[in-house]
Amino acid sequence: TQLLEQSPQFLSIQEGENLTVYCNSSSVFSSLQWYRQEPGEGPVLLVTVVTGGEVKKLKRLTFQFGDARKDSSLHITAAQPGDTGLYLCAGTGANNLFFGTGTRLTVIP
Amino acid sequence: DTGVSQDPRHKITKRGQNVTFRCDPISEHNRLYWYRQTLGQGPEFLTYFQNEAQLEKSRLLSDRFSAERPKGSFSTLEIQRTEQGDSAMYLCASSRSKLTGQSSYNSPLHFGNGTRLTVT
């Protein structure tokens, strides 16, 4: 089993603060994806990172893939209440995705 | 809306009963996946189909679970003799896989909104 550990598991911050979520594994992945999931809905893809060391920006979200392609981080600048949700990283296997343990973010207005 | 749809959205059943869920993928997607998600955790892979062929099954998929995709379009997931530990959100996802020369391209997974199962 390719285990992806996310930290922190829970995060509650004030609107306007910055935060970073980490995704770590002992396995190497060909690519890694980040999803956001809201209650009662399925995960929605935010970004895919493929190259070791790659950095991708999506408005206030910055995603980084580790040089060894075993870990990744998600940084959110100036968090807003609309960022509240469950953030999931997922490593790409040969034919499916292996999801991380999840980080539940709550942004307080 | 041509996204992935799942039915029913919620199912409450008594222990020992059988339940069946349906997933309709995005029409041009040839791959279909089933995942299970418990509260506050990430989804766990159960099985996937390429067209009508079931190509991989997780060890999580006990003998009480069976999935089918008879015509390579919609899929069903049946749980027999349900147990309280089966209570979870069952997610379906689809993607498009294409062989290009000696490599393959897999599009990102598109998820449905899941079926929440409660076994009492």
Interface residues (C-beta under 8 A of the other chain):
Chain A: L4 Q6 Q9 Q33 G40 E41 G42 P43 V44 L45 T48 L86 L88 A90 T92 N95 N96 L97 F98 F99 G100 T101 G102 R104
Chain B: V4 Y33 Y35 G40 Q41 G42 P43 E44 F45 Y48 L55 E56 L91 A93 N106 P108 L109 H110 F111 G112 N113 G114 R116
